Amino acid sequence: MEIESAPTEKGYSKPEGERRGLVIVHTGDGKGKSTAAFGLALRAHGRAKAVKIYQFMKVPSARFGEHRMFEQLGIPIEGLGDGFSWKSKDHEHSAELARQGWEKARAAILSGAHFMVVLDEITYPLIYGWLPLAPVLETLRTRPKDVHVVLTGRRCPPEIIELADTVTEMTLVKHAFKAGVPAQRGIED
């Protein structure tokens, strides 16, 4: 490790633009995409802002750690899918669920009722061709000006990345699963 000097001056000046809703993307093959989005949701909720979370691959009855905690905090989270594609028995049904789920998410975004709408795992129905990209782009472009939208998932379409205000790519450096350690409750659920 190389030691460096701590900064003694702020390395930036405050932007002069107006505050507005942002499109934020967390993508890449590394861990932490959903976790980062959930952190933003918690920050917003902590400021008494209305938040809604949609999970495009989780089933409506999902009871992962995030569901239990968000329920306790009063943050609505809704599974829209039927599990990851390798668990689905019928991809046509998965596609229909993605389209129905998108209509719910779209309505929430366009209503302006939420400060933040999280579209967790939305890239998967997009890249599988289950959900057309054009209506997602149109909704992101025409949403009310104060609505923040956070999108997560691997291989985010370049059109969304181009439109987004902030994009973070999680890079896989090392993963316990590859060393034979199974997923653990409280870490990956």
Contact map, one row per residue, 1 for C-alpha under 8 A:
111000000000000000000000000000000000000000000000000000000000000000000000000000000000000000000000000000000000000000000000000000000000000000000000000000000000000000000000000000000000000000000
111100000000000000000000000000000000000000000000000000000000000000000000000000000000000000000000000000000000000000000000000000000000000000000000000000000000000000000000000000000000000000000
111110000000000000000000000000000000000000000000000000000000000000000000000000000000000000000000000000000000000000000000000000000000000000000000000000000000000000000000000000000000000000000
011111000000000000000000000000000000000000000000000000000000000000000000000000000000000000000000000000000000000000000000000000000000000000000000000000000000000000000000000000000000000000000
001111100000000000000000000000000000000000000000000000000000000000000000000000000000000000000000000000000000000000000000000000000000000000000000000000000000000000000000000000000000000000000
000111110000000000000000000000000000000000000000000000000000000000000000000000000000000000000000000000000000000000000000000000000000000000000000000000000000000000000000000000000000000000000
000011111100000000000000000000000000000000000000000000000000000000000000000000000000000000000000000000000000000000000000000000000000000000000000000000000000000000000000000000000000000000000
000001111100000000000000000000000000000000000000000000000000000000000000000000000000000000000000000000000000000000000000000000000000000000000000000000000000000000000000000000000000000000000
000000111110000000000000000000000000000000000000000000000000000000000000000000000000000000000000000000000000000000000000000000000000000000000000000000000000000000000000000000000000000000000
000000111111100000000000000000000000000000000000000000000000000000000000000000000000000000000000000000000000000000000000000000000000000000000000000000000000000000000000000000000000000000000
000000001111100000000000000000000000000000000000000000000000000000000000000000000000000000000000000000000000000000000000000000000000000000000000000000000000000000000000000000000000000000000
000000000111110000000000000000000000000000000000000000000000000000000000000000000000000000000000000000000000000000000000000000000000000000000000000000000000000000000000000000000000000000000
000000000111111000000000000000000000000000000000000000000000000000000000000000000000000000000000000000000000000000000000000000000000000000000000000000000000000000000000000000000000000000000
000000000001111100000000000000000000000000000000000000000000000000000000000000000000000000000000000000000000000000000000000000000000000000000000000000000000000000000000000000000000000000000
000000000000111110000000000000000000000000000000000000000000000000000000000000000000000000000000000000000000000000000000000000000000000000000000000000000000000000000000000000000000000000000
000000000000011111000000000000000000000000000000000000000000000000000000000000000000000000000000000000000000000000000000000000000000000000000000000000000000000000000000000000000000000000000
000000000000001111100000000000000000000000000000000000000000000000000000000000000000000000000000000000000000000000000000000000000000000000000000000000000000000000000000000000000000000000000
000000000000000111110000000000000000000000000000000000000000000000000000000000000000000000000000000000000000000000000000000000000000000000000000000000000000000000000000000000000000000000000
000000000000000011111000000000000000000000000000000000000000000000000000000000000000000000000000000000000000000000000000000000000000000000000000000000000000000000000000000000000000000000000
000000000000000001111100000000000000000000000000000000000000000000000000000000000000000000000000000000000000000000000000000000000000000000000000111100000000000000000000000000000000000000000
000000000000000000111110000000000000000000000000000000000000000000000000000000000000000000000000000000000000000000000000000000000000000000000001111110000000000000000000000000000000000000000
000000000000000000011111000000000000000000000000000000000000000000000000000000000000000000000000000000000000000000000000000000000000000000000000011110000000000000011100000000000000000000000
000000000000000000001111100000000000000000000000000000000000000000000000000000000000000000000000000000000000000000000000000000000000000000010000000111100000000000111100000000000000000000000
000000000000000000000111110000000000000000000000000000000000000000000000000000000000000000000000000000000000000000000000000000000000000000000000000111100000000000011110000000000000000000000
000000000000000000000011111000000000000000000000000000000000000000000000000000000000000000000000000000000000000000000000000000000000000000000000000001110000000010010111000000000000000000000
000000000000000000000001111100001101100000000000000000000000000000000000000000000000000000000000000000000000000000000000000000000000000000000000000001111000000000000011110000000000000000000
000000000000000000000000111110001000000000000000000000000000000000000000000000000000000000000000000000000000000000000000000000000000000000000000000000011111000000000011110000000000000000000
000000000000000000000000011111001000000000000000000000000000000000000000000000000000000000000000000000000000000000000000000000000000000000000000000000001111000000000000111100000000000000000
000000000000000000000000001111100000000000000000000000000000000000000000000000000000000000000000000000000000000000000000000000000000000000000000000000000100000000000000111100000000000000000
000000000000000000000000000111111000000000000000000000000000000000000000000000000000000000000000000000000000000000000000000000000000000000000000000000000000000000000000111110000000000000000
000000000000000000000000000011111000000000000000000000000000000000000000000000000000000000000000000000000000000000000000000000000000000000000000000000000000000000000000011100000000000000000
000000000000000000000000000001111111000000000000000000000000000000000000000000000000000000000000000000000000000000000000000000000000000000000000000000000000000000000000010000000000000000000
000000000000000000000000011101111111100000000000000000000000000000000000000000000000000000000000000000000000000000000000000000000000000000000000000000011000000000000000010000000000000000000
000000000000000000000000010000011111110000000000000000000000000000000000000000000000000000000000000000000000000000000001100000000000000000000000000000011000000000000000000000000000000000000
000000000000000000000000000000011111111000000000000000000000000000000000000000000000000000000000000000000000000000000000000000000000000000000000000000000000000000000000000000000000000000000
000000000000000000000000010000011111111100000000000000000000000000000000000000000000000000000000000000000000000000000000000000000000000000000000000000000000000000000000000000000000000000000
000000000000000000000000010000001111111110000000000000000000000000000000000000000000000000000000000000000000000000000101000000000000000000000000000001110000000000000000000000000000000000000
000000000000000000000000000000000111111111000000000000000000000000000000000000000000000000000000000000000000000000000000000000000000000000000000000000000000000000000000000000000000000000000
000000000000000000000000000000000011111111100000000000000000000000000000000000000000000000000000000000000000000000000000000000000000000000000000000000000000000000000000000000000000000000000
000000000000000000000000000000000001111111110000000000000000000000000000000000000000000000000000000000000000000000000000000000000000000000000000000000000000000000000000000000000000000000000
000000000000000000000000000000000000111111111000001000000000000000000000000000000000000000000000000000000000000000010100000000000000000000000000000000000000000000000000000000000000000000000
000000000000000000000000000000000000011111111100000000000000000000000000000000000000000000000000000000000000000000000000000000000000000000000000000000000000000000000000000000000000000000000
000000000000000000000000000000000000001111111110000000000000000000000000000000000000000000000000000000000000000000000000000000000000000000000000000000000000000000000000000000000000000000000
000000000000000000000000000000000000000111111111111000000000000000000000000000000000000000000000000000000000000000110000000000000000000000000000000000000000000000000000000000000000000000000
000000000000000000000000000000000000000011111111111000000000000000000000001000000000000000000000000000000000000000000000000000000000000000000000000000000000000000000000000000000000000000000
000000000000000000000000000000000000000001111111100000000000000000000000000000000000000000000000000000000000000000000000000000000000000000000000000000000000000000000000000000000000000000000
000000000000000000000000000000000000000000111111100000000000000000000000000000000000000000000000000000000000000000000000000000000000000000000000000000000000000000000000000000000000000000000
000000000000000000000000000000000000000000011111110000000000000000000000000000000000000000000000000000000000000000000000000000000000000000000000000000000000000000000000000000000000000000000
000000000000000000000000000000000000000000011111111000000000000000000000000000000000000000000000000000000000000001110000000000000000000000000000000000000000000000000000000000000000000000000
000000000000000000000000000000000000000000011001111100000000000000000000000000000000000000000000000000000000000011110000000000000000000000000000000000000000000000000000000000000000000000000
000000000000000000000000000000000000000010011000111110000000000000000000001100000000000000000000000000000000000001111100000000000000000000000000000000000000000000000000000000000000000000000
000000000000000000000000000000000000000000000000011111000000000000000000001110000000000000000000000000000001000001011100000000000000000000000000000000000000000000000000000000000000000000000
000000000000000000000000000000000000000000000000001111100000000000000000001111000000000000000000000000000000000000001111000000000000000000000000000000000000000000000000000000000000000000000
000000000000000000000000000000000000000000000000000111110000000000000000000011110000000000000000000000001000000000001111000000000000000000000000000000000000000000000000000000000000000000000
000000000000000000000000000000000000000000000000000011111100000000000000000011111000000000000000000000000000000000000011110000000000000000000000000000000000000000000000000000000000000000000
000000000000000000000000000000000000000000000000000001111100000000000000000000111000000000000000010010000000000000000011110010000000000000000000000000000000000000000000000000000000000000000
000000000000000000000000000000000000000000000000000000111110000000000000000000111111000000000000000000000000000000000000110100000000000000000000000000000000000000000000000000000000000000000
000000000000000000000000000000000000000000000000000000111111010000000000000000111111000000000000000000000000000000000000000000000000000000000000000000000000000000000000000000000000000000000
000000000000000000000000000000000000000000000000000000001111110000000000000000111110000000000000000000000000000000000000000000000000000000000000000000000000000000000000000000000000000000000
000000000000000000000000000000000000000000000000000000000111110000000000000001111100000000000000000000000000000000000000000000000000000000000000000000000000000000000000000000000000000000000
000000000000000000000000000000000000000000000000000000000011111000000000000000100000000000000000000000000000000000000000000000000000000000000000000000000000000000000000000000000000000000000
000000000000000000000000000000000000000000000000000000000111111100100000000000100000000000000000000000000000000000000000000000000000000000000000000000000000000000000000000000000000000000000
000000000000000000000000000000000000000000000000000000000000111111110000000000000000000000000000000000000000000000000000000000000000000000000000000000000000000000000000000000000000000000000
000000000000000000000000000000000000000000000000000000000000011111110000000000000000000000000000000000000000000000000000000000000000000000000000000000000000000000000000000000000000000000001
000000000000000000000000000000000000000000000000000000000000001111111000000000000000000000000000000000000000000000000000000000000000000000000000000000000000000000000000000000000000000011001
000000000000000000000000000000000000000000000000000000000000001111111100000000000000000000000000000000000000000000000000000000000000000000000000000000000000000000000000000000000000000000001
000000000000000000000000000000000000000000000000000000000000011111111110000010000000000000000000000000000000000000000000000000000000000000000000000000000000000000000000000000000000000000000
000000000000000000000000000000000000000000000000000000000000001111111111000000000000000000000000000000000000000000000000000000000000000000000000000000000000000000000000000000000000000000000
000000000000000000000000000000000000000000000000000000000000000011111111100000000000000000000000000000000000000000000000000000000000000000000000000000000000000000000000000000000000000000000
000000000000000000000000000000000000000000000000000000000000000001111111111110000000000000000000000000000000000000000000000000000000000000000000000000000000000000000000000000000000000000000
000000000000000000000000000000000000000000000000000000000000000000111111111110000000000000000000000000000000000000000000000000000000000000000000000000000000000000000000000000000000000000000
000000000000000000000000000000000000000000000000000000000000000000011111111000000000000000000000000000000000000000000000000000000000000000000000000000000000000000000000000000000000000000000
000000000000000000000000000000000000000000000000000000000000000000001111111000000000000000000000000000000000000000000000000000000000000000000000000000000000000000000000000000000000000000000
000000000000000000000000000000000000000000000000000000000000000000000111111100000000000000000000000000000000000000000000000000000000000000000000000000000000000000000000000000000000000000000
000000000000000000000000000000000000000000001000001110000000000000000111111110000000000000000000000000000000000000000000000000000000000000000000000000000000000000000000000000000000000000000
000000000000000000000000000000000000000000000000001110000000000000000110011111000000000000000000000000000000000000000000000000000000000000000000000000000000000000000000000000000000000000000
000000000000000000000000000000000000000000000000000111100000000000100110001111100000000000000000000000000000000000000000000000000000000000000000000000000000000000000000000000000000000000000
000000000000000000000000000000000000000000000000000011100001000000000000000111110000000000000000000000000000000000000000000000000000000000000000000000000000000000000000000000000000000000000
000000000000000000000000000000000000000000000000000001111111110000000000000011111000000000000000000000000000000000000000000000000000000000000000000000000000000000000000000000000000000000000
000000000000000000000000000000000000000000000000000001111111000000000000000001111100000000000000110010000000000000000000000000000000000000000000000000000000000000000000000000000000000000000
000000000000000000000000000000000000000000000000000000111111000000000000000000111110000000000100110010000000000000000000000000000000000000000000000000000000000000000000000000000000000000000
000000000000000000000000000000000000000000000000000000001111000000000000000000011111001100000100100000000000000000000000000000000000000000000000000000000000000000000000000000000000000000000
000000000000000000000000000000000000000000000000000000001110000000000000000000001111101100000000000000000000000000000000000000000000000000000000000000000000000000000000000000000000000000000
000000000000000000000000000000000000000000000000000000001100000000000000000000000111111100000000000000000000000000000000000000000000000000000000000000000000000000000000000000000000000000000
000000000000000000000000000000000000000000000000000000000000000000000000000000000011111100100100000000000000000000000000000000000000000000000000000000000000000000000000000000000000000000000
000000000000000000000000000000000000000000000000000000000000000000000000000000000001111110000000000000000000000000000000000000000000000000000000000000000000000000000000000000000000000000000
000000000000000000000000000000000000000000000000000000000000000000000000000000000111111110000000000000000000000000000000000000000000000000000000000000000000000000000000000000000000000000000
000000000000000000000000000000000000000000000000000000000000000000000000000000000111111111100100000000000000000000000000000000000000000000000000000000000000000000000000000000000000000000000
000000000000000000000000000000000000000000000000000000000000000000000000000000000000011111100000000000000000000000000000000000000000000000000000000000000000000000000000000000000000000000000
000000000000000000000000000000000000000000000000000000000000000000000000000000000000000111111100000000000000000000000000000000000000000000000000000000000000000000000000000000000000000000000
000000000000000000000000000000000000000000000000000000000000000000000000000000000000100111111110000000000000000000000000000000000000000000000000000000000000000000000000000000000000000000000
000000000000000000000000000000000000000000000000000000000000000000000000000000000000000001111111000000000000000000000000000000000000000000000000000000000000000000000000000000000000000000000
000000000000000000000000000000000000000000000000000000000000000000000000000000000000000001111111100000000000000000000000000000000000000000000000000000000000000000000000000000000000000000000
000000000000000000000000000000000000000000000000000000000000000000000000000000001100100101111111110000000000000000000000000000000100000000000000000000000000000000000000000000000000000000000
000000000000000000000000000000000000000000000000000000000000000000000000000000000000000000111111111000000000000000000000000010001110000000000000000000000000000000000000000000000000000000000
000000000000000000000000000000000000000000000000000000000000000000000000000000000000000000011111111100000000000000000000000000000100000000000000000000000000000000000000000000000000000000000
000000000000000000000000000000000000000000000000000000000000000000000000000000011100000000001111111110000000000000000000000000000000000000000000000000000000000000000000000000000000000000000
000000000000000000000000000000000000000000000000000000010000000000000000000000011000000000000111111111000000000000000000000010000110000000000000000000000000000000000000000000000000000000000
000000000000000000000000000000000000000000000000000000000000000000000000000000000000000000000011111111100000000000000000000000000110000000000000000000000000000000000000000000000000000000000
000000000000000000000000000000000000000000000000000000000000000000000000000000000000000000000001111111110000000000000000000000000000000000000000000000000000000000000000000000000000000000000
000000000000000000000000000000000000000000000000000000010000000000000000000000011000000000000000111111111000000000000000000000000000000000000000000000000000000000000000000000000000000000000
000000000000000000000000000000000000000000000000000000000000000000000000000000000000000000000000011111111100000000000000000000000010000000000000000000000000000000000000000000000000000000000
000000000000000000000000000000000000000000000000000000000000000000000000000000000000000000000000001111111110000000000000000000000000000000000000000000000000000000000000000000000000000000000
000000000000000000000000000000000000000000000000000000000000000000000000000000000000000000000000000111111111000000000000000000000000000000000000000000000000000000000000000000000000000000000
000000000000000000000000000000000000000000000000000001000000000000000000000000000000000000000000000011111111100000001010000000000000000000000000000000000000000000000000000000000000000000000
000000000000000000000000000000000000000000000000000000000000000000000000000000000000000000000000000001111111110000000000000000000000000100100000000000000000000000000000000000000000000000000
000000000000000000000000000000000000000000000000000000000000000000000000000000000000000000000000000000111111111000000000000000000000000000000000000000000000000000000000000000000000000000000
000000000000000000000000000000000000000000000000000100000000000000000000000000000000000000000000000000011111111111001000000000000000000000000000000000000000000000000000000000000000000000000
000000000000000000000000000000000000000000000000000000000000000000000000000000000000000000000000000000001111111111001000000000000000000000100011001010000000000000000000000000000000000000000
000000000000000000000000000000000000000000000000000000000000000000000000000000000000000000000000000000000111111100000000000000000000000000100111000000000000000000000000000000000000000000000
000000000000000000000000000000000000000000000000000000000000000000000000000000000000000000000000000000000011111111000000000000000000000000000001000000000000000000000000000000000000000000000
000000000000000000000000000000000000000000000000000000000000000000000000000000000000000000000000000000000001111111100000000000000000000000000011011000000000000000000000000000000000000000000
000000000000000000000000000000000000000000000000010000000000000000000000000000000000000000000000000000000001101111100000000000000000000000000000000000000000000000000000000000000000000000000
000000000000000000000000000000000000000000000000111100000000000000000000000000000000000000000000000000000001101111111000000000000000000000000000001000000000000000000000000000000000000000000
000000000000000000000000000000000000000000010000111000000000000000000000000000000000000000000000000000000000000111111000000000000000000000000000011100000000000000000000000000000000000000000
000000000000000000000000000000000000000010010000111100000000000000000000000000000000000000000000000000000000000001111100000000000000000000000000001111000000000000000000000000000000000000000
000000000000000000000000000000000000000000000000001111000000000000000000000000000000000000000000000000001001100001111110000000000000000000000000001111000000000000000000000000000000000000000
000000000000000000000000000000000000100010000000001111000000000000000000000000000000000000000000000000000000000000011111000000000000000000000000000011100000000000000000000000000000000000000
000000000000000000000000000000000000000000000000000011110000000000000000000000000000000000000000000000001000000000001111110000000000000000000000000011110000000000000000000000000000000000000
000000000000000000000000000000000100100000000000000011110000000000000000000000000000000000000000000000000000000000000111110000000000000000000000000001111000000000000000000000000000000000000
000000000000000000000000000000000100000000000000000000111000000000000000000000000000000000000000000000000000000000000011111100000000000000000000000000111100000000000000000000000000000000000
000000000000000000000000000000000000000000000000000000111000000000000000000000000000000000000000000000000000000000000011111111000000000000000000000000111000000000000000000000000000000000000
000000000000000000000000000000000000000000000000000000000000000000000000000000000000000000000000000000000000000000000000111111100000000000000000000000111111100000000000000000000000000000000
000000000000000000000000000000000000000000000000000000001000000000000000000000000000000000000000000000000000000000000000111111110000000000000000000000001100000000000000000000000000000000000
000000000000000000000000000000000000000000000000000000010000000000000000000000000000000000000010010000000000000000000000011111111110000000000000000000000000000000000000000000000000000000000
000000000000000000000000000000000000000000000000000000000000000000000000000000000000000000000000000000000000000000000000011111111111100000000000000000000000100000000000000000000000000000000
000000000000000000000000000000000000000000000000000000000000000000000000000000000000000000000000000000000000000000000000001111111100000000000000000000000011100000000000000000000000000000000
000000000000000000000000000000000000000000000000000000000000000000000000000000000000000000000000000000000000000000000000000111111110000000000000000000000000000000000000000000000000000000000
000000000000000000000000000000000000000000000000000000000000000000000000000000000000000000000010000000000000000000000000000011111111000000000000000000000000000000000000000000000000000000000
000000000000000000000000000000000000000000000000000000000000000000000000000000000000000000000111011000000000000000000000000011111111000000000000000000000000000000000000000000000000000000000
000000000000000000000000000000000000000000000000000000000000000000000000000000000000000000000010011001000000000000000000000011011111100000000000000000000000000000000000000000000000000000000
000000000000000000000000000000000000000000000000000000000000000000000000000000000000000000000000000000000000000000000000000001001111111100000000000000000000000000000000000000000000000000000
000000000000000000000000000000000000000000000000000000000000000000000000000000000000000000000000000000000000000000000000000001000011111110000000000000000000000000000000000000000000000000000
000000000000000000000000000000000000000000000000000000000000000000000000000000000000000000000000000000000000000000000000000000000001111111000000000000000000000000000000000000000000000000000
000000000000000000000000000000000000000000000000000000000000000000000000000000000000000000000000000000000000000000000000000000000001111111100000000000000000000000000000000000000000000000000
000000000000000000000000000000000000000000000000000000000000000000000000000000000000000000000000000000000100000000000000000000000001111111110000000000000000000000000000000000000000000000000
000000000000000000000000000000000000000000000000000000000000000000000000000000000000000000000000000000000000000000000000000000000000111111111000000000000000001100100000000000000000000000000
000000000000000000000000000000000000000000000000000000000000000000000000000000000000000000000000000000000000000000000000000000000000011111111100000000000000000000000000000000000000000000000
000000000000000000000000000000000000000000000000000000000000000000000000000000000000000000000000000000000100110000000000000000000000001111111110000000000000000000000000000000000000000000000
000000000000000000000010000000000000000000000000000000000000000000000000000000000000000000000000000000000000000000000000000000000000000111111110000010000000000000000000000000000000000000000
000000000000000000000000000000000000000000000000000000000000000000000000000000000000000000000000000000000000000000000000000000000000000011111110000000000000000000100000000000000000000000000
000000000000000000000000000000000000000000000000000000000000000000000000000000000000000000000000000000000000010000000000000000000000000001111111000000000000000000000000000000000000000000000
000000000000000000000000000000000000000000000000000000000000000000000000000000000000000000000000000000000000110100000000000000000000000000111111101000000000000000000000000000000000000000000
000000000000000000001000000000000000000000000000000000000000000000000000000000000000000000000000000000000000111100000000000000000000000000000111111000000000000000000000000000000000000000000
000000000000000000011000000000000000000000000000000000000000000000000000000000000000000000000000000000000000000000000000000000000000000000000011111000000000000000000000000000000000000000000
000000000000000000011100000000000000000000000000000000000000000000000000000000000000000000000000000000000000000100100000000000000000000000000001111100000000000000000000000000000000000000000
000000000000000000011100000000000000000000000000000000000000000000000000000000000000000000000000000000000000100101111000000000000000000000000011111110000000000000000000000000000000000000000
000000000000000000011111000000000000000000000000000000000000000000000000000000000000000000000000000000000000000000111000000000000000000000000000011111000000000000000000000000000000000000000
000000000000000000001111000000000000000000000000000000000000000000000000000000000000000000000000000000000000100000011110000000000000000000010000001111100000000000000000000000000000000000000
000000000000000000000011110000000000100000000000000000000000000000000000000000000000000000000000000000000000000000011111000000000000000000000000000111110000000000000000000000000000000000000
000000000000000000000011110000000000100000000000000000000000000000000000000000000000000000000000000000000000000000000111111000000000000000000000000011111000000000000000000000000000000000000
000000000000000000000000111000001100100000000000000000000000000000000000000000000000000000000000000000000000000000000011111000000000000000000000000001111101000000000000000000000000000000000
000000000000000000000000011100001100000000000000000000000000000000000000000000000000000000000000000000000000000000000001111100000000000000000000000000111111000000000000000000000000000000000
000000000000000000000000001110000000000000000000000000000000000000000000000000000000000000000000000000000000000000000000101100000000000000000000000000011111000000000000000000000000000000000
000000000000000000000000001100000000000000000000000000000000000000000000000000000000000000000000000000000000000000000000001000100000000000000000000000001111100000000000000000000000000000000
000000000000000000000000001100000000000000000000000000000000000000000000000000000000000000000000000000000000000000000000001000100000000000000000000000011111110110000000000000000000000000000
000000000000000000000000000000000000000000000000000000000000000000000000000000000000000000000000000000000000000000000000001001100000000000000000000000000011111110000000000000000000000000000
000000000000000000000000000000000000000000000000000000000000000000000000000000000000000000000000000000000000000000000000000000000000000000000000000000000001111111000000000000000000000000000
000000000000000000000000000000000000000000000000000000000000000000000000000000000000000000000000000000000000000000000000000000000000000010000000000000000000111111100000000000000000000000000
000000000000000000000000000000000000000000000000000000000000000000000000000000000000000000000000000000000000000000000000000000000000000010000000000000000001111111110000000000000000000000000
000000000000000000000000100000000000000000000000000000000000000000000000000000000000000000000000000000000000000000000000000000000000000000000000000000000001111111110010000000000000000000000
000000000000000000000000000000000000000000000000000000000000000000000000000000000000000000000000000000000000000000000000000000000000000000000000000000000000011111110000000000000000000000000
000000000000000000000010000000000000000000000000000000000000000000000000000000000000000000000000000000000000000000000000000000000000000010001000000000000000001111111000000000000000000000000
000000000000000000000111100000000000000000000000000000000000000000000000000000000000000000000000000000000000000000000000000000000000000000000000000000000000000111111110000000000000000000000
000000000000000000000111000000000000000000000000000000000000000000000000000000000000000000000000000000000000000000000000000000000000000000000000000000000000000000111110000000000000000000000
000000000000000000000111100000000000000000000000000000000000000000000000000000000000000000000000000000000000000000000000000000000000000000000000000000000000000000011111000000000000000000000
000000000000000000000001111000000000000000000000000000000000000000000000000000000000000000000000000000000000000000000000000000000000000000000000000000000000000010011111100000000000000000000
000000000000000000000000111000000000000000000000000000000000000000000000000000000000000000000000000000000000000000000000000000000000000000000000000000000000000000000111110000000000000000000
000000000000000000000000011111000000000000000000000000000000000000000000000000000000000000000000000000000000000000000000000000000000000000000000000000000000000000000011111000000000000000000
000000000000000000000000011111111000000000000000000000000000000000000000000000000000000000000000000000000000000000000000000000000000000000000000000000000000000000000001111100000000000000000
000000000000000000000000000111100000000000000000000000000000000000000000000000000000000000000000000000000000000000000000000000000000000000000000000000000000000000000000111110000000000000000
000000000000000000000000000111100000000000000000000000000000000000000000000000000000000000000000000000000000000000000000000000000000000000000000000000000000000000000000011111100000000000000
000000000000000000000000000001000000000000000000000000000000000000000000000000000000000000000000000000000000000000000000000000000000000000000000000000000000000000000000001111100000000000000
000000000000000000000000000000000000000000000000000000000000000000000000000000000000000000000000000000000000000000000000000000000000000000000000000000000000000000000000000111110100000000000
000000000000000000000000000000000000000000000000000000000000000000000000000000000000000000000000000000000000000000000000000000000000000000000000000000000000000000000000000111111110000000000
000000000000000000000000000000000000000000000000000000000000000000000000000000000000000000000000000000000000000000000000000000000000000000000000000000000000000000000000000001111111110000000
000000000000000000000000000000000000000000000000000000000000000000000000000000000000000000000000000000000000000000000000000000000000000000000000000000000000000000000000000000111111111000000
000000000000000000000000000000000000000000000000000000000000000000000000000000000000000000000000000000000000000000000000000000000000000000000000000000000000000000000000000001111111100000000
000000000000000000000000000000000000000000000000000000000000000000000000000000000000000000000000000000000000000000000000000000000000000000000000000000000000000000000000000000111111100000000
000000000000000000000000000000000000000000000000000000000000000000000000000000000000000000000000000000000000000000000000000000000000000000000000000000000000000000000000000000011111110000000
000000000000000000000000000000000000000000000000000000000000000000000000000000000000000000000000000000000000000000000000000000000000000000000000000000000000000000000000000000011111111000000
000000000000000000000000000000000000000000000000000000000000000000000000000000000000000000000000000000000000000000000000000000000000000000000000000000000000000000000000000000011001111100000
000000000000000000000000000000000000000000000000000000000000000000000000000000000000000000000000000000000000000000000000000000000000000000000000000000000000000000000000000000001000111110110
000000000000000000000000000000000000000000000000000000000000000000000000000000000000000000000000000000000000000000000000000000000000000000000000000000000000000000000000000000000000011111111
000000000000000000000000000000000000000000000000000000000000000010000000000000000000000000000000000000000000000000000000000000000000000000000000000000000000000000000000000000000000001111111
000000000000000000000000000000000000000000000000000000000000000010000000000000000000000000000000000000000000000000000000000000000000000000000000000000000000000000000000000000000000000111111
000000000000000000000000000000000000000000000000000000000000000000000000000000000000000000000000000000000000000000000000000000000000000000000000000000000000000000000000000000000000001111111
000000000000000000000000000000000000000000000000000000000000000000000000000000000000000000000000000000000000000000000000000000000000000000000000000000000000000000000000000000000000001111111
000000000000000000000000000000000000000000000000000000000000000111000000000000000000000000000000000000000000000000000000000000000000000000000000000000000000000000000000000000000000000111111
